[in-house]
Amino acid sequence: STTLFDRVRRRIGLVRTAVLGLCLVATGLGSVGLARNSLTSFGLAAALYQLGKPLYAPTVPTLLLQCVPPDKRGLAMGID
């Protein structure tokens, strides 16, 4: 997952990586609810979720740290 995150982040940037990851997670979760009696549909929805999660999960703390002054970063990460 780290390799995927680094490749995508370098190519499209940190914010777009977070947005792409969240879109994949949202689509995957929404599709799970629509996958009625179809193991294939459920599997594809779960795959979308699993592709999106490692894209957005590391970006949230990184973006948060960019918005917080250096002397408050420990507090911000403790709250996150």
N, C-alpha and C positions, 0 to 999 in steps of 0.2 A: 504493500500500500504506500510506503514511503517513496518508492521509485515512481509509482504512478503520479503521486502528488507532486514530486519535484519536476517531472517532465511537463506536466500540464501547467504548473505554476510558472515555469520558465517561459513557456510558449505563450500563455495568454494573460499572465499576471495574477496577483494574489486575489484581488476582489472578484475578478471573473471566474477564478477557480472556485471560490466560495459560492458564487451564484450558480455555477454549473452543478456543483455538488448538491446544493439544496434543491435545485430543480429535479435532479435525478432521484433524490430521496423522496421528494414530494410525489413525483410520478410513480415511483415504485410503491409507496404506501397507498396511494390512491388506487393503483391497479390491483393491489392485494385485495381490497374490498370489492373489486369488480370481478375477480377471478372465481366465479362460481362453478364448483364441481369440475374444475379443469386444473389438473396438476401442472400442465405445461404453462398455462397462464400464470399460475401462482409462482412457478419457478422463474419465469421471465421477470415478473414483478419483483421478486426477491433479488434477482440479479441486478436490476436497476438500483435498488436500495443499496446493495453491497458495492456497486460502483461509485455511488454518490457519497457514501459515508466517509471514506478516506480522503475525499477531495475537500469536503468542507470542515471536517473535525479539526485538522491542524490549523486551518486558516483563522478560525474564530479567536483563539488566544493570541495569534500573531497580530491580527488586526487590532485587537484590544490593547496590546502592548504598544502599538504605534500611536495610540490616542491618549496614552497616560504618561505623565511626566516620569522621568527615571526614578525619582525618589518615592513614587507612589506605586511602582510596578508590583512589588511584593504584595501589597494590600489588594490591588486589582486582581491579581492571579489567585489570591486566597478566596476572594468573593466569587470568582468565576468558577 
